[in-house]
Amino acid sequence: MRGAKGLEQASGARVSDGFFRTLGVAPWLGRDFLPGEEEASAEPVVLLSYEAWQKRFGGDNRVVGRSTTINGESYRIIGVLRRRHRDLCVC
């Protein structure tokens, strides 16, 4: 994943648009995934973990809407999860 300090290894998982709502989890910053964003034809988007946001983007509140590179592909950052949710998840 490309952050403010360059490329770094990051872990994550692909999830559907209802994943976090089912768990009762709402982003701390930005928004959750929308229906259809998991489709191959949709723009790639990502929700960052709080830890990734702090470590890779310096906790910058303006990170939502920016792009980052994951496995050579550009993803638009749509939100940041609360501190207690440790994984980086992509859709």
Residue, then its C-alpha position, 0 to 999 in steps of 0.5 A: m500500500r502506498g502511504a505518505k511515506g511510500l510503499e509499505q506492506a499492509s494486510g486487508a480483506r475484500v468484503s461486500d457492501g453490507f459487511f460492516r453494517t451487519l457487524g454494527v460497525a460505522p466508519w469514524l471518518g468518511r462513509d461505508f461501502l455502497p451497494g455495488e461497489e464490490e462489483a468488478s466494474a466499480e471504481p476500487v475503493v478502500l476503508l482504512s483501519y485507524e492504525a493504517w490511517q495514523k501510520r501511513f497518512g499521519g492521521d490527516n482528516r483530509v485523507v477521504g477522497r484521496s487515492t492510494t495504491i494497493n497491489g499496483e492498483s489505484y483505490r479511492i479512500i472512502g473512510v477510516l474505521r474506528r480505533r478498535h477495528r484493526d484490519l484494513c478492508v477493501c471492496 
